[in-house]
């Protein structure tokens, strides 16, 4: 994933409404615009604009089914972000916890 791709994903995820749309598509992928608008508390045009930003970040794709346009979540960009920006910070923490556990276990044997 290139830096500009990362930037687009972070920008898309920065908005609570877009995160809610992703959560809703995660729970039930393949929803229409009308289904996604239900309970969002915003206009159809606003939801369409948010979906366009999610599509630009490659977080959402769509397919036509007859007259309906169904939206699908694409988790790959989020997984790439997690790999690059989150998981690399977990390893040192896990190693430190493991070392602490071993030290505490050794110290417990001394009593």
C-alpha positions, 0 to 999 in steps of 0.5 A: 500500500502506497503512502497516498493510499494510507492517507486516503484510508486514514482520511476516510476512517477519520469521520464517525459517519463513515466508520458507522457505514463500514460497521454496518457493511461489516455486519451485513455486506451488500446493502443498497443506498436506501438500506444504508440511509436508514437510521443514519440521520442524514440525507441520501446525498450525504450518505452518497458523498460518504460512500464516494470517499470510502470508495476512493479509499478502496474501503467499499466497492459496489456491484449492480444487481438489476436496478440496485447498486449493492455496496460491499466492504473491502477489509484489505486496506484496513488489514494493510494499515493494521499490519503497518501501523499497529502490529509492528508495535505489538511485538515489543510489548509482547516480548516485554510481557513475556520477559516480565512473566519469566522474571516473575516466575523465576522470582517466585521460585526464590521464595 
